[in-house]
Amino acid sequence: MEKMKLPKSPFSREEFLKEEEKAADSLKNNEDVYRFIKEHSLTKGQVRLYLAPLMDLKEDREYCLHCPGLGACAKTNPGFVLSLDFEDGAIDRHYDPCPRTLEENKFQRRFLKRDFPREWLHYDLQSIDRTKKRNDAILEMVKIIQGKSRRWLYLVGGKKSGKSMMLASFANTFADLKASPVAFVSSIYFFDEMKSLAFSDKEEFERTFSKYLNCPLLILDGFGNEFISDYNFANYLFPLLLERSKNDLVTCFSSLLDEQEVCQLYADKIGASRAKQLYSILKDYCGNELDVSGADLY
């Protein structure tokens, strides 16, 4: 029988040992790896033996030094850092959340639901570029946070006017300084999600909807873009607003349409009497809308 021919190694033994020596020497240049070696008094032979995990630690730390941001992390375990344990003469790997992951988790705990971009989690009221129109809205937000007002806010403005970003910044500040968790929901999806949940799992719907009824701050973003039907109004929107008004819980809206326009939209779809109920709540609790249109905020 013909002998099997094995492919030749691209390295000779001498070349392999030289590359191994070079890799081991490179570990000295990484502070975290060198500290690990010194703390556990690893011998030169042990460093060679555990070269693979030590090199992994070196590469992990070097990647984090030039962190591209949590959303762009390309590690095998995005948002986690590698650590090594040395016990009973063996090295074990384990992974822990990186500082940015821990920070985001803290921010995420502010929210019952967050329908805005991750990067907005770091914004607060100080992050907003001021104009006179925006100042009027920010002043009302500050009063609410200080406990001097329970007014609901209705922000109106064109695309990129910053109304959603302003309310996200308000939500972050409110959650930090006053109460949490808060909810920032996209109107275009929220009511359909509630309807779907109500049909699929009534008990879970009741638990979930109760949280929105009672959270200290609820923001309905893109109000007027939702699917308008008598069913959605009677079962979700009106009970939500009515219960929150009874309990004096702050509720805010952002919209391309002013209060009268959005109520006319409802009147066209579900009738004048239903729309009048909505208009009454908006006028009683929001007062006049706050127009933040003008220079683009972003």
C-alpha positions in Angstrom: 0.0 0.0 0.0 1.3 3.4 -0.9 2.3 5.6 2.0 0.3 8.7 2.7 2.2 11.8 2.0 1.7 14.6 4.6 2.0 18.2 3.5 5.2 19.8 4.6 4.9 22.4 7.4 5.5 26.0 6.2 7.9 26.4 9.1 10.9 24.3 10.1 11.1 23.5 13.8 13.8 26.1 14.2 11.6 28.7 12.5 8.6 27.7 14.6 10.5 28.1 17.8 11.8 31.4 16.7 8.3 32.7 16.0 7.1 31.3 19.3 10.0 33.2 21.1 9.0 36.3 19.3 5.4 36.0 20.3 6.4 35.4 23.9 8.7 38.4 24.0 5.8 40.6 22.6 3.8 39.9 25.8 6.2 42.0 27.8 4.9 45.1 25.9 1.4 44.6 27.1 0.8 46.0 30.6 -2.1 43.7 31.5 -0.5 40.6 30.3 2.9 41.4 31.9 1.0 42.1 35.2 -0.7 38.7 35.0 2.6 36.9 34.4 4.2 38.7 37.3 1.3 38.2 39.7 1.3 34.5 39.2 5.1 34.1 38.9 4.8 32.3 35.6 8.1 30.7 34.5 9.4 31.0 31.0 8.2 27.5 30.3 4.7 28.2 31.6 4.5 31.3 29.4 5.4 29.1 26.4 2.9 26.5 27.5 0.1 29.0 27.9 1.1 31.2 25.0 -2.3 30.9 23.3 -4.5 32.3 26.1 -1.9 35.0 26.9 -1.8 36.1 23.3 -5.6 36.2 23.3 -5.5 38.5 26.3 -2.9 40.7 24.6 -5.0 41.0 21.5 -8.2 41.6 23.4 -6.7 44.5 25.4 -5.1 46.0 22.3 -8.5 45.9 20.5 -10.1 47.7 23.5 -7.4 50.4 23.5 -8.8 51.5 20.1 -12.5 50.8 20.9 -14.7 51.5 17.9 -17.8 51.9 20.1 -20.1 49.4 21.5 -22.3 49.3 18.4 -19.3 48.6 16.2 -17.5 46.1 18.4 -16.4 43.2 16.2 -15.2 40.8 18.9 -16.4 37.3 19.0 -18.2 38.3 22.2 -19.1 42.0 21.5 -19.1 44.2 24.5 -17.2 41.8 26.7 -13.5 41.7 27.8 -11.4 38.6 28.3 -9.9 37.8 31.7 -7.7 34.9 32.7 -7.6 32.9 35.9 -4.6 30.8 37.0 -5.4 28.0 39.4 -3.9 24.6 40.1 -1.3 25.2 37.4 -3.9 25.8 34.7 -5.2 29.0 32.9 -8.9 29.4 32.4 -10.6 32.1 30.3 -13.7 34.0 31.3 -15.6 37.0 29.9 -17.0 40.0 31.7 -19.0 43.0 30.4 -16.7 45.8 29.4 -17.1 49.3 31.0 -19.1 50.5 28.1 -21.5 47.6 28.3 -21.9 48.2 32.1 -22.6 51.9 31.4 -25.2 51.1 28.7 -26.9 48.5 31.0 -27.2 51.2 33.6 -28.7 53.6 31.0 -31.0 50.8 29.7 -32.4 50.2 33.1 -33.9 53.7 33.0 -36.4 52.5 30.4 -39.4 50.3 30.3 -39.1 50.7 26.5 -36.7 52.8 24.5 -37.6 53.5 20.8 -34.7 55.9 20.1 -31.1 55.4 18.9 -28.5 54.0 21.4 -26.3 57.1 21.0 -29.1 59.2 22.5 -28.8 57.4 25.8 -25.9 59.7 26.7 -27.9 62.9 26.0 -29.4 65.2 28.7 -31.0 68.6 28.7 -27.5 70.2 28.6 -26.9 68.4 25.2 -29.5 70.4 23.3 -28.4 73.3 21.2 -30.6 76.2 22.3 -32.9 78.4 20.3 -35.7 80.6 21.7 -38.3 78.0 20.7 -36.4 75.1 22.2 -35.7 77.1 25.3 -39.5 77.4 25.9 -39.8 73.6 25.8 -36.7 73.0 27.9 -37.9 75.4 30.6 -41.1 73.4 30.8 -39.1 70.2 31.1 -37.0 71.6 33.9 -40.1 72.6 35.8 -41.5 69.1 35.5 -38.2 67.6 36.8 -38.1 70.1 39.7 -41.7 69.2 40.6 -43.0 72.6 39.8 -45.2 71.4 37.0 -47.2 68.4 36.0 -48.0 69.7 32.6 -47.9 67.3 29.6 -45.8 68.3 26.7 -46.8 68.3 23.0 -43.8 69.1 20.8 -44.5 69.9 17.2 -42.0 70.6 14.4 -40.7 69.4 11.0 -38.3 66.6 10.3 -34.9 67.0 12.0 -36.2 69.8 14.1 -35.1 67.8 17.1 -38.4 67.2 18.9 -37.7 63.4 19.3 -34.1 64.0 20.4 -35.2 66.7 22.9 -37.8 64.3 24.4 -35.2 61.5 24.6 -32.9 63.9 26.5 -35.7 64.9 28.8 -36.5 61.2 29.4 -32.8 60.5 30.3 -32.7 63.5 32.7 -36.1 62.6 34.2 -35.0 59.0 34.8 -31.7 60.1 36.4 -33.1 62.9 38.6 -36.7 62.1 39.3 -38.1 58.6 38.7 -37.6 55.5 36.5 -38.2 53.4 34.6 -39.7 55.6 31.9 -41.0 54.7 28.5 -40.2 56.3 25.1 -42.3 54.5 22.5 -42.8 55.0 18.8 -46.5 55.5 18.1 -46.3 53.9 14.7 -45.5 50.5 16.3 -46.7 50.8 19.9 -50.5 50.3 19.4 -50.0 47.5 17.0 -47.7 45.8 19.4 -50.3 46.1 22.2 -53.0 44.8 19.9 -50.8 41.8 18.9 -49.9 41.0 22.5 -53.6 41.3 23.6 -54.6 38.6 21.0 -51.7 36.3 21.7 -51.4 36.4 25.5 -54.0 38.4 27.3 -52.4 38.0 30.8 -49.1 39.2 29.5 -50.8 42.1 27.7 -52.5 43.2 30.9 -49.2 43.1 32.9 -47.4 45.0 30.1 -50.1 47.6 29.5 -50.4 48.2 33.2 -46.7 49.3 33.2 -47.4 51.9 30.5 -50.5 53.1 32.4 -48.4 53.6 35.6 -44.8 54.5 34.6 -43.8 58.0 35.8 -43.1 59.3 32.3 -44.5 58.1 29.0 -43.4 59.6 25.6 -45.4 58.9 22.5 -43.0 59.7 19.6 -44.3 60.4 16.1 -47.9 60.8 17.4 -50.4 60.8 14.5 -48.3 58.3 12.5 -50.0 55.3 14.2 -52.7 53.2 12.5 -55.9 55.0 13.5 -59.0 52.9 14.1 -61.9 53.0 16.5 -60.6 49.7 18.0 -57.2 51.0 18.7 -58.6 54.3 20.1 -61.2 52.6 22.3 -59.0 49.8 23.7 -55.5 51.4 23.9 -55.0 55.1 23.2 -57.9 56.6 25.1 -57.7 54.3 28.2 -54.0 55.0 28.3 -54.4 58.7 28.3 -57.4 58.7 30.5 -55.8 56.6 33.2 -52.5 58.6 33.1 -54.5 61.9 33.4 -56.4 60.5 36.4 -53.1 59.5 38.1 -51.4 62.8 37.2 -48.6 61.0 35.4 -46.6 63.1 32.9 -47.2 62.2 29.3 -45.5 63.8 26.3 -45.9 63.7 22.5 -43.9 64.6 19.5 -45.6 65.1 16.1 -45.4 66.6 12.7 -49.0 67.7 13.3 -50.3 70.2 15.9 -53.0 69.2 18.3 -55.9 70.3 16.1 -54.5 68.7 13.0 -54.0 65.3 14.7 -57.5 65.4 16.2 -58.9 66.2 12.8 -57.1 63.2 11.5 -58.8 61.1 14.2 -62.1 62.7 13.4 -61.8 61.7 9.7 -61.1 58.1 10.7 -63.2 57.4 13.8 -65.7 60.2 14.0 -66.0 63.7 15.6 -67.2 62.5 19.0 -64.2 60.2 19.6 -61.8 62.9 18.3 -63.4 65.4 20.6 -62.5 63.2 23.6 -58.8 63.1 22.4 -58.8 66.9 21.8 -60.2 67.6 25.3 -57.4 65.6 27.0 -54.7 67.2 24.9 -56.0 70.7 25.6 -56.6 70.1 29.3 -53.2 68.5 30.0 -50.8 69.8 27.3 -52.3 73.3 26.8 -50.9 74.7 23.6 -48.3 72.7 21.6 -44.7 73.8 21.8 -43.3 74.5 18.3 -39.6 73.6 18.2 -39.2 73.9 14.4 -36.4 76.0 13.0 -32.7 75.2 12.5 -32.0 71.4 12.3 -30.9 70.0 15.6 -28.9 67.2 14.0 
